Every structure is written in C-alpha cells, then in structure tokens.
Amino acid sequence: MKKSQTRSLLALNGVLLLVLGFVAVMPEASASSNQPARARGDYTMVAGGLNFGNSSAVWIVDANNEELVVLRWNSGRRNFEGIGYRNIPQDARAQPGR
C-alpha cells in the first residue's frame, strides 16, 4: 500500500473516531423540549371480549404514566387497532355531570 493511501485511511479513521466520540457525549434528544421526559412504563395487559362485533380486545394499563389503551385485533388486516385511550388522573379529577 502506498504511503498516501495509508495516511488517508488513518486520517479518515481519526475523523470517524472524533465523530463517534462527539455522538457518544451528546445529550439525548427529546421529542418536545417543553415537556418532561416520559417515565419508563410498567405495563399490565388484560384480554377480553367486546360488547359489539365478534372481536376481542386487549386493555393495556401503564401504571407509571397512568394511562389506559384499548386495542382490538383486526383479522382482515392482521394488526391491532387502537379503539380507546384514557388518562387515568384526568378521569379521576373529572366531576360527574359536568
């Protein structure tokens, strides 16, 4: 190998090493800077039938973020469809009849 090729490869490796070091020490980017970081979830899932149609659903509760999501299996498309979402603390604060 020629000396110029060796030097070029060493320079390229040095630049790549600097880029890797820069990326490793950068702070983690968030989706929105004005919202606090979302806590890691602690999930509980319960399956059951629905009162309409002949499909089943899965209720997923995230205890750390206090959220509930309901998913239904669409056998035609072979995927889950979201059919409900609730924010548990918001529901607890709501007053009936308002």
Backbone as JSON, one array per atom type, in Angstrom:
{
  "sequence": "MKKSQTRSLLALNGVLLLVLGFVAVMPEASASSNQPARARGDYTMVAGGLNFGNSSAVWIVDANNEELVVLRWNSGRRNFEGIGYRNIPQDARAQPGR",
  "N": [[0.84, -1.17, 0.0], [0.43, 2.25, -0.69], [2.12, 5.1, 0.77], [0.55, 7.45, 0.84], [-2.05, 6.5, 0.68], [-2.21, 5.07, 3.05], [-1.92, 7.13, 4.92], [-4.22, 8.6, 4.3], [-6.24, 6.78, 5.03], [-5.7, 6.57, 7.78], [-6.24, 9.21, 8.55], [-8.97, 9.35, 7.91], [-9.99, 7.39, 9.67], [-9.36, 8.66, 12.09], [-11.03, 10.93, 11.95], [-13.54, 9.66, 11.92], [-13.44, 8.48, 14.44], [-13.47, 10.77, 16.08], [-16.03, 11.77, 15.44], [-17.62, 9.68, 16.41], [-16.98, 9.85, 19.15], [-18.04, 12.4, 19.68], [-20.8, 11.99, 19.19], [-21.33, 10.13, 21.16], [-21.15, 11.58, 23.57], [-23.09, 13.5, 23.38], [-26.09, 15.05, 24.59], [-29.19, 13.3, 25.17], [-31.72, 13.54, 22.76], [-34.99, 14.92, 22.91], [-38.49, 14.5, 22.12], [-40.08, 16.73, 22.52], [-39.16, 19.8, 23.76], [-40.36, 21.25, 25.8], [-41.75, 19.56, 27.44], [-41.62, 17.33, 30.23], [-39.41, 14.48, 30.57], [-40.65, 11.3, 29.63], [-41.66, 8.77, 31.82], [-40.36, 5.45, 32.17], [-42.4, 2.74, 31.23], [-44.66, 0.65, 33.16], [-46.27, -2.07, 32.62], [-49.53, -3.62, 32.44], [-51.5, -6.12, 31.06], [-54.71, -7.06, 29.92], [-56.91, -9.33, 28.5], [-60.03, -9.55, 26.72], [-63.52, -9.89, 25.75], [-65.57, -7.92, 23.48], [-68.53, -5.86, 23.61], [-69.66, -5.37, 21.19], [-69.72, -6.55, 17.84], [-67.73, -9.42, 16.86], [-65.21, -9.52, 17.92], [-62.18, -9.52, 19.88], [-60.52, -7.76, 22.57], [-57.68, -5.99, 23.91], [-56.76, -4.65, 26.92], [-54.51, -2.31, 28.02], [-52.67, -1.2, 30.65], [-50.66, 1.37, 31.76], [-48.93, 1.73, 34.48], [-46.98, 3.48, 35.56], [-47.08, 5.84, 33.99], [-49.72, 6.31, 34.15], [-51.87, 5.66, 32.3], [-54.33, 4.32, 30.03], [-54.88, 2.08, 27.41], [-56.81, 0.74, 24.78], [-56.89, -1.95, 22.61], [-57.93, -3.48, 19.57], [-58.08, -6.52, 17.77], [-57.71, -6.72, 14.34], [-58.66, -8.96, 12.15], [-58.79, -9.08, 9.37], [-56.91, -7.24, 8.36], [-54.82, -8.08, 9.83], [-53.66, -6.85, 12.16], [-53.33, -4.72, 15.1], [-55.78, -2.4, 16.21], [-56.17, 0.76, 17.57], [-58.69, 1.5, 19.84], [-59.41, 2.95, 22.02], [-58.43, 5.35, 24.53], [-57.39, 6.48, 27.68], [-56.65, 8.92, 30.11], [-55.74, 8.38, 33.22], [-55.38, 9.95, 35.72], [-56.6, 12.34, 34.91], [-59.22, 11.52, 34.43], [-59.89, 10.8, 37.05], [-59.95, 13.26, 38.32], [-62.08, 14.47, 37.12], [-65.41, 15.69, 37.42], [-68.5, 14.15, 37.97], [-71.32, 14.65, 35.81], [-70.61, 17.07, 34.69]],
  "CA": [[0.0, 0.0, 0.0], [1.22, 3.48, -0.76], [2.1, 5.93, 1.98], [-0.56, 8.42, 0.78], [-3.27, 5.77, 0.99], [-2.16, 4.76, 4.48], [-2.2, 8.39, 5.63], [-5.63, 8.93, 4.09], [-7.04, 5.88, 5.87], [-5.5, 6.97, 9.18], [-6.97, 10.46, 8.75], [-10.39, 9.02, 7.91], [-10.27, 6.72, 10.95], [-9.32, 9.67, 13.13], [-12.24, 11.73, 11.85], [-14.64, 8.82, 12.36], [-13.32, 8.34, 15.89], [-13.94, 12.03, 16.66], [-17.48, 11.82, 15.28], [-18.16, 8.71, 17.36], [-16.86, 10.43, 20.48], [-18.98, 13.51, 19.78], [-22.15, 11.43, 19.28], [-21.45, 9.41, 22.43], [-21.28, 12.5, 24.69], [-24.21, 14.42, 23.16], [-27.27, 14.73, 25.41], [-30.26, 12.63, 24.45], [-32.73, 14.44, 22.22], [-36.36, 14.55, 23.26], [-39.46, 14.87, 21.1], [-40.53, 18.08, 22.8], [-38.27, 20.36, 24.79], [-41.09, 21.87, 26.89], [-42.39, 18.54, 28.26], [-40.65, 16.5, 30.96], [-39.17, 13.15, 29.99], [-41.67, 10.31, 29.96], [-41.13, 7.68, 32.64], [-40.43, 4.11, 31.59], [-43.69, 2.15, 31.57], [-44.86, -0.57, 33.92], [-47.49, -2.44, 31.91], [-50.38, -4.76, 32.74], [-52.39, -6.35, 29.93], [-55.84, -7.94, 30.18], [-57.68, -9.61, 27.29], [-61.44, -9.81, 26.95], [-64.41, -9.7, 24.62], [-66.25, -6.64, 23.35], [-69.99, -5.95, 23.53], [-70.07, -5.19, 19.8], [-68.95, -7.37, 16.91], [-67.26, -10.7, 17.4], [-63.77, -9.43, 18.12], [-61.66, -9.4, 21.24], [-59.71, -6.57, 22.8], [-56.64, -6.04, 24.94], [-56.64, -3.43, 27.71], [-53.13, -2.16, 28.49], [-52.54, -0.13, 31.64], [-49.3, 1.79, 32.08], [-49.06, 2.22, 35.86], [-46.07, 4.59, 35.82], [-47.56, 7.04, 33.31], [-51.15, 6.38, 34.48], [-52.63, 5.7, 31.06], [-55.0, 3.09, 29.62], [-55.09, 1.98, 25.97], [-57.57, -0.45, 24.39], [-56.58, -2.35, 21.24], [-58.75, -4.55, 19.02], [-57.41, -7.24, 16.7], [-58.39, -6.71, 13.05], [-58.18, -10.17, 11.49], [-58.66, -8.83, 7.94], [-55.62, -6.56, 8.13], [-53.84, -8.76, 10.67], [-52.95, -5.89, 13.01], [-54.11, -4.14, 16.18], [-56.32, -1.06, 16.01], [-56.47, 1.45, 18.81], [-60.1, 1.9, 19.92], [-59.66, 3.76, 23.19], [-57.32, 5.87, 25.33], [-57.83, 7.26, 28.84], [-55.67, 9.45, 31.04], [-56.36, 7.99, 34.49], [-55.51, 11.07, 36.67], [-57.57, 13.31, 34.4], [-60.53, 10.95, 34.7], [-60.13, 10.82, 38.49], [-60.25, 14.65, 38.7], [-63.34, 14.89, 36.48], [-66.6, 15.63, 38.27], [-69.64, 13.62, 37.23], [-72.38, 15.6, 35.49], [-70.09, 18.32, 34.13]],
  "C": [[0.88, 1.24, 0.0], [1.1, 4.27, 0.53], [0.93, 6.9, 1.99], [-1.89, 7.74, 1.11], [-3.33, 5.44, 2.49], [-2.49, 6.01, 5.29], [-3.66, 8.78, 5.49], [-6.54, 8.07, 4.96], [-6.89, 6.22, 7.34], [-6.26, 8.25, 9.49], [-8.47, 10.2, 8.81], [-10.79, 8.33, 9.21], [-10.27, 7.7, 12.11], [-10.57, 10.53, 13.14], [-13.44, 10.93, 12.33], [-14.62, 8.61, 13.88], [-13.79, 9.6, 16.61], [-15.46, 12.15, 16.58], [-18.15, 10.87, 16.26], [-18.1, 9.24, 18.78], [-17.84, 11.56, 20.7], [-20.41, 13.0, 19.96], [-22.36, 10.75, 20.63], [-21.68, 10.36, 23.61], [-22.41, 13.5, 24.52], [-25.36, 14.05, 24.08], [-28.35, 14.12, 24.54], [-31.3, 13.64, 24.0], [-34.11, 13.97, 22.65], [-37.3, 15.06, 22.18], [-39.94, 16.3, 21.29], [-39.72, 18.63, 23.96], [-39.05, 20.95, 25.96], [-41.82, 20.86, 27.77], [-41.33, 17.73, 28.99], [-40.51, 15.13, 30.3], [-40.22, 12.17, 30.5], [-41.02, 9.17, 30.73], [-41.26, 6.36, 31.9], [-41.68, 3.42, 32.11], [-43.61, 0.9, 32.42], [-46.24, -1.08, 33.51], [-48.19, -3.66, 32.5], [-51.35, -4.89, 31.58], [-53.47, -7.35, 30.34], [-56.61, -8.1, 28.87], [-59.13, -9.88, 27.64], [-62.24, -9.56, 25.69], [-65.03, -8.31, 24.63], [-67.74, -6.86, 23.25], [-70.5, -5.79, 22.1], [-69.17, -6.03, 18.9], [-68.55, -8.69, 17.55], [-65.75, -10.69, 17.6], [-63.43, -9.32, 19.6], [-60.8, -8.15, 21.35], [-58.67, -6.85, 23.87], [-56.61, -4.67, 25.61], [-55.23, -3.39, 28.27], [-53.07, -0.95, 29.41], [-51.06, 0.12, 31.89], [-49.36, 2.45, 33.46], [-48.16, 3.42, 36.14], [-46.57, 5.89, 35.21], [-49.06, 7.24, 33.47], [-52.01, 6.6, 33.23], [-53.22, 4.33, 30.76], [-55.23, 3.15, 28.11], [-55.84, 0.68, 25.7], [-57.29, -0.71, 22.91], [-57.48, -3.5, 20.84], [-57.98, -5.2, 17.87], [-58.28, -7.2, 15.44], [-57.86, -7.9, 12.25], [-58.04, -9.98, 9.98], [-57.32, -8.2, 7.58], [-54.48, -7.2, 8.91], [-52.98, -7.76, 11.47], [-53.89, -5.41, 14.13], [-54.57, -2.75, 15.79], [-56.6, -0.46, 17.37], [-57.93, 1.89, 18.82], [-60.39, 2.73, 21.16], [-58.39, 4.17, 23.91], [-57.92, 6.66, 26.48], [-56.61, 7.68, 29.64], [-56.27, 9.28, 32.43], [-56.44, 9.15, 35.49], [-56.53, 12.11, 36.21], [-58.99, 12.81, 34.63], [-60.88, 10.99, 36.18], [-60.5, 12.24, 38.97], [-61.6, 15.13, 38.15], [-64.5, 14.72, 37.44], [-67.76, 15.11, 37.45], [-70.7, 14.71, 36.97], [-71.89, 16.9, 34.92], [-69.54, 18.11, 32.77]]
}
